[in-house]
């Protein structure tokens, strides 16, 4: 088991939590991005650079993920692909995507995308905050405890 990170848009606070967890639990964490990523020197942490382009990092993560892995992403279509392959996905705000909830989350995402496209909804999610960070840390701890 390992943790994959859709790293281009992942908040730095979340990456820092993941680095500490990797060392503490001796769990492999790989950041996937289309730009160079600075990571701490560790046998448990590395990065994978992919070409620039729409969903290139997402497709690479889906290729590499195996059942039981965890993917950190705010991208719900990517989370759906990960869950379909037997993994789990956790967004940086602390929501864990599983077989039980990914269908409804994907449907809501698609509806919101249509409403935004039609100009009926403007704006995006609220700013990342301490409550989100804590929710993420709690879910990550639960996942790591099960992974042991």
MDTraj code that builds the backbone (N, CA, C; nanometers):
import mdtraj as md
import numpy as np

residues = "UNK UNK UNK UNK UNK UNK UNK UNK UNK UNK UNK UNK UNK UNK UNK UNK UNK UNK UNK UNK UNK UNK UNK UNK UNK UNK UNK UNK UNK UNK UNK UNK UNK UNK UNK UNK UNK UNK UNK UNK UNK UNK UNK UNK UNK UNK UNK UNK UNK UNK UNK UNK UNK UNK UNK UNK UNK UNK UNK UNK UNK UNK UNK UNK UNK UNK UNK UNK UNK UNK UNK UNK UNK UNK UNK UNK UNK UNK UNK UNK UNK UNK UNK UNK UNK UNK UNK UNK UNK UNK UNK UNK UNK UNK UNK UNK UNK UNK UNK UNK UNK UNK UNK UNK UNK UNK UNK UNK UNK UNK UNK UNK UNK UNK UNK UNK UNK UNK UNK UNK UNK UNK UNK UNK UNK UNK UNK UNK UNK UNK UNK UNK UNK UNK UNK UNK UNK UNK UNK UNK UNK UNK UNK UNK UNK UNK UNK UNK".split()
xyz = np.array([
    [0.0827, -0.1177, 0.0000],
    [0.0000, 0.0000, 0.0000],
    [0.0868, 0.1235, 0.0000],
    [0.0365, 0.2241, -0.0688],
    [0.1072, 0.3506, -0.0695],
    [0.0094, 0.4640, -0.0919],
    [0.0599, 0.5854, -0.0762],
    [-0.0205, 0.7055, -0.0936],
    [0.0303, 0.7789, -0.2172],
    [-0.0620, 0.8134, -0.3047],
    [-0.0338, 0.8917, -0.4240],
    [-0.0956, 1.0293, -0.4042],
    [-0.0289, 1.1341, -0.4497],
    [-0.0794, 1.2703, -0.4319],
    [-0.0918, 1.3381, -0.5675],
    [-0.2119, 1.3833, -0.5984],
    [-0.2365, 1.4684, -0.7145],
    [-0.1843, 1.6054, -0.6722],
    [-0.0550, 1.6289, -0.6963],
    [0.0182, 1.7318, -0.6239],
    [0.0094, 1.8729, -0.6796],
    [-0.0307, 1.8916, -0.8029],
    [-0.0306, 2.0262, -0.8598],
    [-0.1167, 2.1234, -0.7791],
    [-0.2321, 2.0799, -0.7305],
    [-0.3221, 2.1705, -0.6586],
    [-0.3341, 2.1363, -0.5101],
    [-0.2537, 2.0460, -0.4618],
    [-0.2629, 2.0053, -0.3218],
    [-0.2013, 2.1125, -0.2321],
    [-0.2751, 2.1572, -0.1297],
    [-0.2208, 2.2601, -0.0400],
    [-0.0907, 2.2148, 0.0278],
    [-0.0007, 2.3088, 0.0467],
    [0.1276, 2.2796, 0.1108],
    [0.1120, 2.2215, 0.2502],
    [0.0109, 2.2663, 0.3247],
    [-0.0120, 2.2136, 0.4595],
    [-0.0414, 2.0637, 0.4555],
    [-0.1139, 2.0216, 0.3531],
    [-0.1488, 1.8800, 0.3392],
    [-0.0244, 1.7999, 0.3020],
    [0.0570, 1.8538, 0.2132],
    [0.1812, 1.7852, 0.1772],
    [0.2693, 1.7677, 0.3011],
    [0.2781, 1.8705, 0.3836],
    [0.3593, 1.8614, 0.5063],
    [0.3077, 1.7519, 0.5988],
    [0.1760, 1.7435, 0.6146],
    [0.1177, 1.6354, 0.6957],
    [0.1539, 1.4991, 0.6387],
    [0.1482, 1.4878, 0.5069],
    [0.1793, 1.3605, 0.4415],
    [0.3264, 1.3232, 0.4590],
    [0.4150, 1.4216, 0.4516],
    [0.5575, 1.3939, 0.4711],
    [0.5829, 1.3382, 0.6109],
    [0.5212, 1.4002, 0.7104],
    [0.5389, 1.3524, 0.8484],
    [0.4799, 1.2125, 0.8661],
    [0.3650, 1.1892, 0.8059],
    [0.3013, 1.0571, 0.8156],
    [0.3864, 0.9509, 0.7476],
    [0.4463, 0.9845, 0.6343],
    [0.5311, 0.8891, 0.5619],
    [0.6458, 0.8430, 0.6507],
    [0.7102, 0.9359, 0.7166],
    [0.8224, 0.9020, 0.8039],
    [0.7757, 0.8245, 0.9266],
    [0.6682, 0.8710, 0.9874],
    [0.6182, 0.8079, 1.1105],
    [0.5735, 0.6644, 1.0853],
    [0.5045, 0.6417, 0.9742],
    [0.4457, 0.5097, 0.9467],
    [0.5274, 0.4277, 0.8470],
    [0.6361, 0.4861, 0.7986],
    [0.7197, 0.4182, 0.6994],
    [0.6355, 0.3741, 0.5791],
    [0.5591, 0.4698, 0.5297],
    [0.4660, 0.4483, 0.4188],
    [0.5125, 0.5308, 0.2991],
    [0.5145, 0.4709, 0.1829],
    [0.5569, 0.5390, 0.0610],
    [0.4533, 0.6441, 0.0209],
    [0.5000, 0.7672, -0.0040],
    [0.4175, 0.8774, -0.0536],
    [0.4823, 0.9284, -0.1820],
    [0.4048, 0.9305, -0.2903],
    [0.4554, 0.9777, -0.4184],
    [0.3698, 1.0933, -0.4677],
    [0.4342, 1.2073, -0.4929],
    [0.3663, 1.3234, -0.5481],
    [0.3746, 1.3167, -0.7002],
    [0.2613, 1.3308, -0.7660],
    [0.2570, 1.3277, -0.9122],
    [0.2142, 1.4665, -0.9593],
    [0.2972, 1.5274, -1.0463],
    [0.2700, 1.6640, -1.0911],
    [0.3333, 1.6881, -1.2277],
    [0.2879, 1.7957, -1.2925],
    [0.3473, 1.8289, -1.4217],
    [0.4526, 1.9389, -1.4080],
    [0.4984, 1.9607, -1.2869],
    [0.6069, 2.0544, -1.2608],
    [0.6985, 1.9930, -1.1555],
    [0.8202, 2.0408, -1.1459],
    [0.9098, 1.9843, -1.0441],
    [0.8535, 2.0091, -0.9041],
    [0.8645, 1.9092, -0.8181],
    [0.8165, 1.9191, -0.6798],
    [0.9357, 1.9087, -0.5867],
    [0.9416, 1.9988, -0.4893],
    [1.0461, 1.9916, -0.3866],
    [0.9919, 1.9056, -0.2734],
    [1.0638, 1.8011, -0.2421],
    [1.0226, 1.7119, -0.1345],
    [1.1396, 1.6922, -0.0388],
    [1.1094, 1.6578, 0.0853],
    [1.2183, 1.6277, 0.1792],
    [1.2953, 1.5039, 0.1328],
    [1.4206, 1.4976, 0.1693],
    [1.4999, 1.3793, 0.1385],
    [1.4523, 1.2676, 0.2314],
    [1.4015, 1.1610, 0.1716],
    [1.3484, 1.0495, 0.2491],
    [1.3359, 0.9279, 0.1592],
    [1.3548, 0.8120, 0.2171],
    [1.3341, 0.6897, 0.1402],
    [1.1853, 0.6628, 0.1191],
    [1.0989, 0.7342, 0.1913],
    [0.9547, 0.7112, 0.1825],
    [0.8811, 0.8147, 0.0975],
    [0.9514, 0.9194, 0.0557],
    [0.8867, 1.0284, -0.0174],
    [0.9571, 1.0500, -0.1499],
    [0.8785, 1.0533, -0.2579],
    [0.9369, 1.0904, -0.3859],
    [0.8330, 1.1602, -0.4717],
    [0.8777, 1.2033, -0.5878],
    [0.7871, 1.2716, -0.6793],
    [0.8049, 1.2143, -0.8187],
    [0.6994, 1.2269, -0.8949],
    [0.6974, 1.1790, -1.0324],
    [0.6483, 1.2933, -1.1184],
    [0.7319, 1.3376, -1.2098],
    [0.6936, 1.4481, -1.2981],
    [0.6389, 1.3902, -1.4279],
    [0.5239, 1.4421, -1.4679],
    [0.4614, 1.4005, -1.5939],
    [0.4574, 1.5208, -1.6873],
    [0.4281, 1.4951, -1.8129],
    [0.4171, 1.6037, -1.9106],
    [0.3014, 1.6953, -1.8737],
    [0.3101, 1.8194, -1.9199],
    [0.1989, 1.9125, -1.9009],
    [0.0846, 1.8720, -1.9929],
    [-0.0343, 1.9008, -1.9499],
    [-0.1508, 1.8707, -2.0325],
    [-0.2684, 1.8318, -1.9468],
    [-0.3849, 1.8400, -2.0062],
    [-0.5092, 1.8132, -1.9361],
    [-0.5147, 1.6680, -1.8889],
    [-0.5262, 1.6498, -1.7580],
    [-0.5462, 1.5196, -1.6942],
    [-0.4320, 1.4195, -1.7120],
    [-0.3145, 1.4655, -1.7522],
    [-0.2002, 1.3737, -1.7689],
    [-0.1614, 1.3138, -1.6333],
    [-0.1514, 1.3965, -1.5309],
    [-0.1161, 1.3460, -1.3978],
    [-0.2239, 1.2511, -1.3470],
    [-0.3494, 1.2853, -1.3702],
    [-0.4602, 1.1995, -1.3268],
    [-0.4510, 1.0612, -1.3918],
    [-0.4280, 1.0597, -1.5217],
    [-0.4190, 0.9301, -1.5925],
    [-0.3014, 0.8476, -1.5415],
    [-0.1903, 0.9136, -1.5120],
    [-0.0733, 0.8415, -1.4614],
    [-0.1017, 0.7810, -1.3241],
    [-0.1690, 0.8571, -1.2394],
    [-0.2056, 0.8050, -1.1074],
    [-0.2950, 0.6825, -1.1229],
    [-0.3938, 0.6893, -1.2094],
    [-0.4851, 0.5756, -1.2299],
    [-0.4080, 0.4544, -1.2814],
    [-0.3110, 0.4762, -1.3676],
    [-0.2285, 0.3646, -1.4170],
    [-0.1514, 0.2980, -1.3039],
    [-0.1011, 0.3766, -1.2101],
    [-0.0110, 0.3261, -1.1064],
    [-0.0797, 0.2773, -0.9793],
    [-0.1992, 0.3268, -0.9503],
    [-0.2664, 0.2910, -0.8260],
    [-0.3030, 0.1423, -0.8261],
    [-0.2908, 0.0814, -0.7087],
    [-0.3291, -0.0587, -0.6932],
    [-0.4325, -0.0686, -0.5809],
    [-0.5071, -0.1784, -0.5762],
    [-0.6076, -0.1926, -0.4704],
    [-0.5454, -0.1717, -0.3322],
    [-0.6151, -0.0920, -0.2510],
    [-0.5672, -0.0631, -0.1171],
    [-0.4911, 0.0674, -0.1056],
    [-0.4458, 0.1224, -0.2179],
    [-0.3735, 0.2494, -0.2145],
    [-0.4688, 0.3636, -0.1814],
    [-0.4101, 0.4744, -0.1383],
    [-0.4846, 0.5964, -0.1106],
    [-0.4341, 0.7046, -0.2046],
    [-0.5272, 0.7792, -0.2643],
    [-0.4924, 0.8913, -0.3506],
    [-0.5464, 1.0186, -0.2879],
    [-0.4609, 1.1194, -0.2772],
    [-0.5013, 1.2491, -0.2245],
    [-0.5337, 1.3375, -0.3443],
    [-0.6617, 1.3761, -0.3563],
    [-0.7039, 1.4586, -0.4685],
    [-0.8353, 1.5286, -0.4391],
    [-0.8514, 1.6464, -0.4973],
    [-0.9790, 1.7174, -0.4926],
    [-1.0573, 1.6929, -0.6209],
    [-1.0005, 1.6172, -0.7124],
    [-1.0602, 1.5893, -0.8433],
    [-1.1533, 1.4680, -0.8320],
    [-1.2828, 1.4923, -0.8358],
    [-1.3795, 1.3844, -0.8140],
    [-1.3782, 1.2804, -0.9264],
    [-1.3656, 1.3190, -1.0556],
    [-1.3532, 1.2143, -1.1584],
    [-1.2303, 1.1247, -1.1370],
    [-1.1180, 1.1827, -1.0944],
    [-1.0007, 1.1018, -1.0621],
    [-1.0321, 1.0099, -0.9454],
    [-1.0970, 1.0623, -0.8426],
    [-1.1340, 0.9805, -0.7268],
    [-1.2217, 0.8636, -0.7700],
    [-1.3148, 0.8873, -0.8617],
    [-1.4027, 0.7805, -0.9106],
    [-1.3218, 0.6713, -0.9804],
    [-1.2239, 0.7107, -1.0609],
    [-1.1395, 0.6120, -1.1290],
    [-1.0561, 0.5321, -1.0291],
    [-1.0079, 0.5983, -0.9260],
    [-0.9278, 0.5319, -0.8220],
    [-1.0134, 0.4297, -0.7479],
    [-1.1332, 0.4698, -0.7086],
    [-1.2236, 0.3800, -0.6369],
    [-1.2596, 0.2607, -0.7246],
    [-1.2802, 0.2840, -0.8545],
    [-1.3117, 0.1748, -0.9473],
    [-1.1982, 0.0726, -0.9551],
    [-1.0751, 0.1165, -0.9302],
    [-0.9592, 0.0256, -0.9314],
    [-0.9325, -0.0387, -0.7957],
    [-1.0173, -0.0096, -0.6966],
    [-1.0001, -0.0734, -0.5663],
    [-0.9263, 0.0109, -0.4644],
    [-0.8974, 0.1343, -0.4983],
    [-0.8312, 0.2239, -0.4041],
    [-0.9324, 0.3111, -0.3329],
    [-0.8812, 0.4011, -0.2524],
    [-0.9646, 0.5026, -0.1888],
    [-0.9031, 0.6372, -0.2200],
    [-0.9853, 0.7407, -0.2158],
    [-0.9361, 0.8752, -0.2409],
    [-0.9802, 0.9651, -0.1261],
    [-0.8932, 1.0563, -0.0893],
    [-0.9189, 1.1492, 0.0189],
    [-0.8934, 1.2889, -0.0325],
    [-0.9942, 1.3771, -0.0203],
    [-0.9681, 1.5129, -0.0667],
    [-0.9017, 1.5935, 0.0451],
    [-0.8338, 1.7017, 0.0088],
    [-0.7601, 1.7793, 0.1089],
    [-0.8476, 1.8414, 0.2177],
    [-0.9786, 1.8394, 0.2000],
    [-1.0693, 1.8931, 0.3016],
    [-1.1210, 1.7832, 0.3954],
    [-1.0734, 1.6595, 0.3738],
    [-1.1045, 1.5525, 0.4675],
    [-1.2169, 1.4587, 0.4273],
    [-1.2685, 1.4690, 0.3064],
    [-1.3744, 1.3773, 0.2637],
    [-1.3116, 1.2546, 0.1979],
    [-1.3439, 1.1370, 0.2509],
    [-1.2944, 1.0114, 0.1974],
    [-1.3935, 0.9591, 0.0940],
    [-1.3451, 0.9316, -0.0259],
    [-1.4290, 0.8782, -0.1331],
    [-1.4154, 0.7263, -0.1365],
    [-1.5290, 0.6594, -0.1304],
    [-1.5331, 0.5134, -0.1282],
    [-1.6381, 0.4652, -0.2269],
    [-1.6518, 0.3335, -0.2397],
    [-1.7562, 0.2760, -0.3246],
    [-1.8949, 0.3252, -0.2844],
    [-1.9138, 0.3490, -0.1554],
    [-2.0454, 0.3862, -0.1047],
    [-2.0863, 0.5287, -0.1401],
    [-1.9908, 0.6196, -0.1580],
    [-2.0304, 0.7585, -0.1795],
    [-1.9830, 0.8220, -0.3093],
    [-1.8985, 0.7553, -0.3845],
    [-1.8395, 0.8216, -0.5017],
    [-1.9425, 0.8493, -0.6112],
    [-2.0412, 0.7621, -0.6272],
    [-2.1428, 0.7845, -0.7311],
    [-2.2206, 0.9131, -0.7069],
    [-2.2648, 0.9337, -0.5844],
    [-2.3414, 1.0546, -0.5546],
    [-2.2530, 1.1792, -0.5616],
    [-2.1281, 1.1703, -0.5176],
    [-2.0374, 1.2859, -0.5247],
    [-2.0082, 1.3247, -0.6693],
    [-1.9950, 1.2236, -0.7563],
    [-1.9699, 1.2499, -0.8978],
    [-2.0929, 1.3141, -0.9619],
    [-2.2122, 1.2678, -0.9260],
    [-2.3356, 1.3255, -0.9802],
    [-2.3500, 1.4717, -0.9377],
    [-2.3229, 1.5020, -0.8116],
    [-2.3311, 1.6401, -0.7628],
    [-2.2275, 1.7264, -0.8338],
    [-2.1073, 1.6747, -0.8495],
    [-2.0013, 1.7490, -0.9189],
    [-2.0434, 1.7820, -1.0609],
    [-2.1003, 1.6846, -1.1312],
    [-2.1424, 1.7069, -1.2696],
    [-2.2547, 1.8101, -1.2777],
    [-2.3501, 1.8027, -1.1847],
    [-2.4590, 1.9003, -1.1810],
    [-2.4043, 2.0408, -1.1566],
    [-2.3156, 2.0545, -1.0606],
    [-2.2575, 2.1855, -1.0302],
    [-2.1778, 2.2390, -1.1495],
    [-2.1087, 2.1505, -1.2200],
    [-2.0327, 2.1899, -1.3384],
    [-2.1271, 2.2447, -1.4456],
    [-2.2406, 2.1793, -1.4645],
    [-2.3404, 2.2273, -1.5612],
    [-2.3967, 2.3628, -1.5196],
    [-2.4284, 2.3788, -1.3921],
    [-2.4825, 2.5049, -1.3431],
    [-2.3804, 2.6185, -1.3576],
    [-2.2537, 2.5894, -1.3297],
    [-2.1497, 2.6909, -1.3482],
    [-2.1349, 2.7253, -1.4953],
    [-2.1399, 2.6241, -1.5803],
    [-2.1279, 2.6460, -1.7246],
    [-2.2409, 2.7313, -1.7790],
    [-2.3584, 2.7197, -1.7179],
    [-2.4736, 2.7992, -1.7602],
    [-2.4811, 2.9341, -1.6919],
    [-2.3821, 2.9663, -1.6076],
    [-2.3797, 3.0946, -1.5396],
    [-2.4752, 3.1051, -1.4215],
    [-2.5367, 2.9934, -1.3832],
    [-2.6314, 2.9966, -1.2720],
    [-2.5628, 2.9977, -1.1359],
    [-2.4400, 2.9498, -1.1326],
    [-2.3610, 2.9509, -1.0095],
    [-2.2249, 3.0104, -1.0446],
    [-2.1800, 3.1023, -0.9620],
    [-2.0466, 3.1588, -0.9817],
    [-1.9655, 3.1354, -0.8545],
    [-1.8380, 3.1465, -0.8681],
    [-1.7512, 3.1250, -0.7518],
    [-1.7135, 2.9792, -0.7370],
    [-1.6312, 2.9543, -0.6403],
    [-1.5833, 2.8185, -0.6169],
    [-1.5916, 2.7838, -0.4704],
    [-1.5143, 2.6857, -0.4297],
    [-1.5187, 2.6452, -0.2893],
    [-1.4606, 2.7537, -0.1988],
    [-1.4966, 2.7447, -0.0724],
    [-1.4435, 2.8391, 0.0261],
    [-1.2931, 2.8168, 0.0423],
    [-1.2264, 2.9123, 0.1049],
    [-1.0838, 2.9005, 0.1284],
    [-1.0542, 2.7821, 0.2201],
    [-0.9402, 2.7189, 0.1966],
    [-0.8926, 2.6098, 0.2801],
    [-0.8652, 2.6661, 0.4193],
    [-0.9107, 2.5947, 0.5245],
    [-0.8942, 2.6486, 0.6596],
    [-0.8501, 2.5404, 0.7583],
    [-0.8355, 2.5807, 0.8834],
    [-0.7883, 2.4907, 0.9889],
    [-0.8830, 2.3718, 1.0086],
    [-1.0121, 2.3957, 0.9980],
    [-1.1101, 2.2873, 1.0126],
    [-1.0899, 2.1812, 0.9031],
    [-1.0627, 2.2272, 0.7799],
    [-1.0358, 2.1345, 0.6699],
    [-0.9089, 2.0532, 0.6967],
    [-0.8062, 2.1213, 0.7437],
    [-0.6782, 2.0544, 0.7732],
    [-0.6982, 1.9466, 0.8793],
    [-0.7755, 1.9784, 0.9831],
    [-0.8000, 1.8826, 1.0911],
    [-0.8819, 1.7637, 1.0412],
    [-0.9828, 1.7899, 0.9591],
    [-1.0645, 1.6815, 0.9025],
    [-0.9778, 1.5894, 0.8168],
    [-0.8865, 1.6478, 0.7393],
    [-0.7951, 1.5679, 0.6581],
    [-0.7054, 1.4824, 0.7471],
    [-0.6461, 1.5439, 0.8480],
    [-0.5554, 1.4718, 0.9379],
    [-0.6272, 1.3556, 1.0064],
    [-0.7504, 1.3775, 1.0487],
    [-0.8278, 1.2707, 1.1135],
    [-0.8542, 1.1548, 1.0184],
    [-0.8956, 1.1849, 0.8965],
    [-0.9220, 1.0784, 0.7983],
    [-0.7929, 1.0046, 0.7625],
    [-0.6841, 1.0796, 0.7453],
    [-0.5561, 1.0166, 0.7129],
    [-0.5144, 0.9222, 0.8258],
    [-0.5263, 0.9664, 0.9481],
    [-0.4916, 0.8800, 1.0626],
    [-0.5753, 0.7528, 1.0642],
    [-0.7054, 0.7646, 1.0365],
    [-0.7913, 0.6457, 1.0312],
    [-0.7453, 0.5501, 0.9212],
    [-0.7134, 0.6063, 0.8041],
    [-0.6696, 0.5219, 0.6926],
    [-0.5376, 0.4535, 0.7263],
    [-0.4437, 0.5275, 0.7843],
    [-0.3139, 0.4702, 0.8197],
    [-0.3286, 0.3599, 0.9250],
    [-0.4193, 0.3784, 1.0199],
    [-0.4418, 0.2763, 1.1227],
    [-0.4955, 0.1481, 1.0596],
    [-0.5849, 0.1609, 0.9639],
    [-0.6386, 0.0430, 0.8940],
    [-0.5316, -0.0212, 0.8052],
    [-0.4455, 0.0608, 0.7461],
    [-0.3429, 0.0100, 0.6556],
    [-0.2388, -0.0745, 0.7281],
    [-0.2193, -0.0471, 0.8587],
    [-0.1224, -0.1248, 0.9367],
    [-0.1791, -0.2612, 0.9563],
])
top = md.Topology()
chain = top.add_chain()
for i, resn in enumerate(residues, 1):
    res = top.add_residue(resn, chain, resSeq=i)
    for name in ("N", "CA", "C"):
        top.add_atom(name, md.element.get_by_symbol(name[0]), res)
traj = md.Trajectory(xyz[None], top)
